[in-house]
Amino acid sequence: MATGTADATDTSEPPRRVTRPGPRHRALLGVVAGVAAAGLVALATRLFTLGVEDNGDGYRLFCGAGLTPLTMDGYASWRGGWTTDFAVGPITCDDPVPSSALLLARATTLVTPGTWSPTVLGWAYALLVGIVVGLGAWAASAAGRRRALVVAVPVLPLAAATFSRFFVSTYSEPAGLLGCLTTAVGVAALLATRREHRSARAVALALTALGGLVATTAKVAYIPVLGAAVLACAVVAVGVRRPRVAGPVVALVTVLLAAVPVLAALERQEQAYAPVNAHNLVFTTVLLEVGPSATSPLGLPPQAVALTGNGYFNGPPRPDGVPWWEGAILGRPAETRSAALLLLAEHPTAAARAVGVGLQATTLADLPYLDALPAPYGAPSSPDGHPGWSGARQPDLAQVLTDTRRPPWLPGALVLVALVAAATARWQGRAGRWSLAAGLAAATGLGLVVVAVAGDGYFEVFKHVWLAAYLLALAGLSLVGAAATGLLAAWRTRRTE
C-alpha cells in the first residue's frame, strides 16, 4: 500500500522504453493474474480443508445469516476445530453484528439451500480475490506488462495459511483481509501507472476506495485501512486537464459512504461491549503497565490491583457484586475507559510498552490456539479458551510472548525502517515508489495495533492484530522491492559509466 501521486518519482530518471500490451493482451493478463491468485488461496488452504476454530465470536456473525451448527450440542465454539456443516434457516438472533462479512455469508447461503459449510464461503472469498487481483493487474498493465507484476506483492502473503485460512471461518476478519488486499492492489496499480492512464487509474481508485469500505465495515477496528485508502485516493492525479480533482472526489465520497455504517458500528460497540472493553483496557493493560499508582486516577480502590492481568472473559471469575467494580466498569464504563486512555497518554513509556506488546503479537499471527482442521462431529463445545493466548490472565500472556522464538523487536524495527524509507522516497529514484508502499502499509499496520490495544487492551491481542501482521508483511516485501530496485539502478548506472 502506498500514497503519493504516483508520478513524483517519474522524473528522477530518464524514461525507458516500455512494451505496452494491447487491450486484448491486457485483458488476458488480468484473467491469468486473477486465476493465479484464486488458485493460490485454494492451495494455501489445502483446497479449503484448513479453517479457523470459532472462539465464540463467530456466532455473532453467523446467527445473522440464519446458520445453526450441525453438531451434537448445537454449538460451534471451542470444539477443537472448525464446524464443517450448518443448517440454513431463519435468523437466530435479534441483533447480529453489522459486517460486510455478514453480507457475503448471507449471499453464499443462497447457493447452498438447506446445508451450508464455511468451505463455500472460502471459495467465494477466493473468487473475489481473483476478481480484485485481475482488475488490478489489468489496470497496472497500462504502464507495461512488467508493471502488472506489482499486484503480486499484496497476494504473496496469502500463500501462507496464517492469513488465507481465515477465509474458511465464520469471523469478520476475512472480510477485513479482503478489503485490505483490495486497497493494497488498488494502490499498487496507482503507483505503477501515470496520470494519463485515465481508465486504469479510475479502476485503481475504485479498488482502493472499495477496499477501505469493505475492511472498515467488516470490523470498525479496521478503520485505519479506510484512512489509508482515503489518503491514497486524495493525493492521486488522474488525467491531464484537471488531474487533481478525481482523487479528492473519490476520497470524499468514500468518507461519506463510510460515515453511517461506521457511526452505527461504534454505537453498537458502545452499547454491547462498553463494560467489557473498559475492564480489559484497565486490568489487562493500564494497571499492568502503569502500576498500582493507576488505581486512584481511575477511581478504583487499592484492592483493585489484585485483578491486574485478568480479562473480562476466560480469566479468573469477575468480581460480580463488588460495588467498586460494578460502579466503575458496569456503571460508568465510558468514563473509566476515557480515564484509562488519558492515563496512558500521561505515561508515554507505558503507552509505548503497550503498543510494543501489540506489535510483538503480530509475530504470532498464525494463532495456533485456534485449531485449523475440521472438528469431530461429536466433539462438545468448551466454554473457555486458552487464557494465555486470549490475554485473559497473567502471567500466561507474558509466557506466550516469551516462548516464541521470533525476534520481539522485529515488527517495531520494520515499522521504523519503512517510515524512514517513505519519508526519504523522493530521493530514491524509482525505488521511491516501493518505499511509499512500505511506509503506508507500516503506518496502517501500526494504526491497527494502536486501535486494538486502546480498544480492548491485551485481551485477544493476537487475533486483534492479525490483520496488522498482514500489513507488516506487505511493508517488508515492499522494502525488499525498494532495495532490489535501488541495487538494479545502481548496477545499470555503473554499467553505463
Buried (B, 14 or more C-beta within 10 A) or exposed (E): BBBBBBBBBBEBEEEEEEEBBEEEEBBBBBBEBBEBBBEBBBBBBBEBBBBBBBBBBBBBBBBBBBBBBBBEEEBBBBBBBBBBBBBBEEEBEEEBBBBBBBBBBBEBBEEBEEBBBBBBBBBBBBEBBBBBBBBBBBBBBBBBBEBBBBBBBBBEBBEBBBBBBBBBBBBBBBBBBBBBBBBBBBBBBBBBBBBBBBEBBBBBBBBBBBBBBBBBBBBBBBBBBBBBBBBBBBBBBBBEEEBBEBBBBBBEEBBEBBEEBBEEBEEBBEEEBBBBBBBBBBBBBBBBBBEEEBBEBBBBEEEBBEBBBBBBBBBEEBBEEBEBBBEBBBEBBEEBBEBBBEBBEEBEEBBEBBBBBBBBBBBBBBBEBBBBEBBEEEBEBEEBBBBBBBBBBBEBBBEBBEEEEEEBEBBBEBBEBBBBBBEEBBEBBBBBBBBBBBBBBBBBBBBBBBBBBBBBBBBBBBBBBBBBBBBBBBBBBBBEBBBEBBEEBEEEEEEEE
